[in-house]
Amino acid sequence: MLDLPRRLTAEALGTAMLVAAVVGSGIMADRLSSDMAVSLLGNTIPTGAILVVLITLFGPVSGAHFNPVVTLVFALKREIAAQAAFSYVAAQVAGGIAGTILAHAMFDLPLLQVSTTIRTGPGQWLAEAVATFGLLLMIHLGLRFRYEAIPWLVGLYITAAYWFTASTSFANPAVAIARALSDTFAGIRPADLPGFILAQVVGGLAALLLTGWLLAETKPLASPPENVKGAE
């Protein structure tokens, strides 16, 4: 791992590129088709693809979290110091907002907007908890069994989760905050952010608890004393 300033730069830049892809592809898809399903597909594929690229290239620099819940979970596992974790989250949020501004600039839109897209209710919150739970589950299992495949595992999971979750799988507080500043296809109303972020944190913590048990090392049974062996 590199020094903290370079890691924070990687986190901010990676999150900015991720959000630019999410928001930008949403704008492009919405302009090219009036069919909501086609637009969602046009938003899904670039998001999954850019995740593979970003995690592959930035992983060796910062760990490629790009997500405050991922950082929170690794902080709770004491794999990143608390102060560094706070800095990671700040870099991710700032990078996400920069990504929204960049996407708007490329499509000649007002640089900052307030989204009016309503995304709220028990179904949406459950979807975000499920999406984030699955994301953290894939990351933990991947770290244990297929480290080199993590970029593909995350990219493919998010691609799938766009379609099987009611919320289209934000699964990331930094991305959610950034999308609240875009009144476009990918937007979310700011008033709906607390419910989404809480659900994401709950999903991430649930994954941490499950994988902590699921992947716990088991101690081998102690060998019986010599006298017991002889008696056998």
LUMKOLVEX-152071 format. One line per field, with one value per residue (C-alpha): residue in one letter; residue number from 1; x, y, z. Coordinates in steps of 0.2 Angstrom, whole numbers. Layout:
type = (A	...)
seq = (NUM	...)
c1 = (X	...)
c2 = (Y	...)
c3 = (Z	...)
***
This chain:
type = (M	L	D	L	P	R	R	L	T	A	E	A	L	G	T	A	M	L	V	A	A	V	V	G	S	G	I	M	A	D	R	L	S	S	D	M	A	V	S	L	L	G	N	T	I	P	T	G	A	I	L	V	V	L	I	T	L	F	G	P	V	S	G	A	H	F	N	P	V	V	T	L	V	F	A	L	K	R	E	I	A	A	Q	A	A	F	S	Y	V	A	A	Q	V	A	G	G	I	A	G	T	I	L	A	H	A	M	F	D	L	P	L	L	Q	V	S	T	T	I	R	T	G	P	G	Q	W	L	A	E	A	V	A	T	F	G	L	L	L	M	I	H	L	G	L	R	F	R	Y	E	A	I	P	W	L	V	G	L	Y	I	T	A	A	Y	W	F	T	A	S	T	S	F	A	N	P	A	V	A	I	A	R	A	L	S	D	T	F	A	G	I	R	P	A	D	L	P	G	F	I	L	A	Q	V	V	G	G	L	A	A	L	L	L	T	G	W	L	L	A	E	T	K	P	L	A	S	P	P	E	N	V	K	G	A	E)
seq = (1	2	3	4	5	6	7	8	9	10	11	12	13	14	15	16	17	18	19	20	21	22	23	24	25	26	27	28	29	30	31	32	33	34	35	36	37	38	39	40	41	42	43	44	45	46	47	48	49	50	51	52	53	54	55	56	57	58	59	60	61	62	63	64	65	66	67	68	69	70	71	72	73	74	75	76	77	78	79	80	81	82	83	84	85	86	87	88	89	90	91	92	93	94	95	96	97	98	99	100	101	102	103	104	105	106	107	108	109	110	111	112	113	114	115	116	117	118	119	120	121	122	123	124	125	126	127	128	129	130	131	132	133	134	135	136	137	138	139	140	141	142	143	144	145	146	147	148	149	150	151	152	153	154	155	156	157	158	159	160	161	162	163	164	165	166	167	168	169	170	171	172	173	174	175	176	177	178	179	180	181	182	183	184	185	186	187	188	189	190	191	192	193	194	195	196	197	198	199	200	201	202	203	204	205	206	207	208	209	210	211	212	213	214	215	216	217	218	219	220	221	222	223	224	225	226	227	228	229	230	231	232)
c1 = (0	6	6	-10	-11	-9	-21	-34	-31	-34	-50	-56	-52	-59	-75	-76	-74	-87	-100	-96	-99	-116	-123	-116	-122	-139	-140	-134	-146	-161	-157	-156	-171	-188	-190	-186	-179	-167	-162	-158	-148	-138	-135	-131	-117	-106	-107	-102	-88	-80	-80	-70	-57	-56	-54	-41	-31	-33	-34	-15	-15	-29	-38	-51	-65	-74	-88	-90	-98	-83	-72	-82	-82	-63	-61	-71	-60	-45	-38	-38	-35	-49	-41	-37	-55	-62	-51	-56	-74	-71	-61	-75	-89	-79	-74	-92	-98	-84	-90	-107	-101	-90	-104	-116	-102	-99	-118	-120	-131	-131	-116	-126	-144	-156	-164	-183	-183	-192	-184	-191	-202	-199	-196	-183	-174	-174	-167	-153	-149	-149	-138	-125	-126	-122	-108	-99	-102	-94	-79	-76	-78	-67	-53	-53	-55	-52	-43	-38	-56	-63	-64	-75	-85	-90	-93	-104	-113	-118	-123	-135	-141	-146	-160	-165	-166	-180	-168	-157	-143	-135	-126	-114	-117	-105	-113	-130	-125	-117	-133	-144	-135	-141	-159	-157	-160	-148	-154	-161	-171	-160	-174	-173	-154	-155	-166	-154	-138	-145	-151	-133	-125	-136	-133	-114	-114	-125	-112	-98	-107	-111	-94	-85	-94	-94	-75	-69	-54	-59	-46	-41	-47	-33	-25	-29	-16	-3	-11	-28	-20	-13	-29	-37)
c2 = (0	18	33	40	55	44	32	46	53	35	34	51	48	31	36	51	40	28	41	50	33	30	47	50	33	37	53	45	31	42	53	38	28	32	14	13	-5	-1	15	4	-8	6	12	-5	-11	4	3	-15	-13	3	-6	-20	-8	3	-11	-19	-4	6	-10	-11	8	10	-6	2	4	18	15	21	5	-5	7	5	-14	-14	-2	-13	-27	-16	-18	1	14	24	41	34	27	44	52	38	42	61	57	46	58	72	62	56	74	79	64	71	88	81	71	86	96	83	84	103	102	113	107	104	100	94	77	75	57	48	33	28	15	-2	-11	2	1	-18	-18	-7	-18	-34	-25	-20	-36	-45	-34	-36	-54	-55	-45	-55	-72	-66	-60	-77	-88	-79	-63	-60	-61	-48	-35	-46	-53	-35	-29	-44	-43	-25	-28	-42	-32	-17	-29	-40	-26	-13	1	-3	-6	10	0	15	30	41	37	40	57	61	55	66	81	75	78	65	46	41	53	51	64	71	68	49	48	44	29	23	26	17	2	1	2	-12	-23	-20	-24	-40	-46	-43	-53	-68	-69	-67	-83	-92	-89	-91	-103	-119	-126	-144	-156	-159	-176	-188	-191	-205	-216	-214	-219	-235	-240	-239)
c3 = (0	-4	8	13	1	-14	-7	-5	-22	-29	-19	-24	-43	-43	-35	-47	-62	-56	-53	-70	-78	-68	-71	-88	-95	-87	-96	-113	-111	-107	-122	-134	-129	-122	-117	-98	-99	-113	-103	-88	-98	-105	-88	-81	-93	-92	-73	-72	-84	-76	-59	-67	-74	-58	-46	-56	-58	-41	-30	-28	-24	-11	-10	-22	-9	-18	-5	13	19	12	21	37	37	34	49	60	55	60	42	40	54	60	55	38	36	40	26	14	16	14	-2	-8	-6	-13	-28	-31	-31	-43	-54	-55	-60	-73	-81	-81	-89	-103	-107	-106	-91	-75	-65	-49	-48	-35	-40	-39	-42	-28	-21	-4	5	13	-3	-8	9	9	-9	-3	12	1	-13	0	9	-7	-12	5	4	-13	-7	8	0	-15	-3	4	-11	-27	-24	-42	-47	-36	-50	-60	-45	-40	-58	-62	-45	-47	-65	-59	-44	-55	-61	-46	-34	-33	-30	-45	-32	-26	-12	-9	1	-8	-25	-17	-11	-28	-37	-26	-35	-52	-58	-72	-75	-61	-48	-31	-21	-6	6	2	6	25	22	8	18	34	24	16	32	39	24	26	44	41	29	41	54	43	35	51	56	39	36	54	56	65	77	75	88	101	100	114	127	125	138	130	113	121	129	112)
***
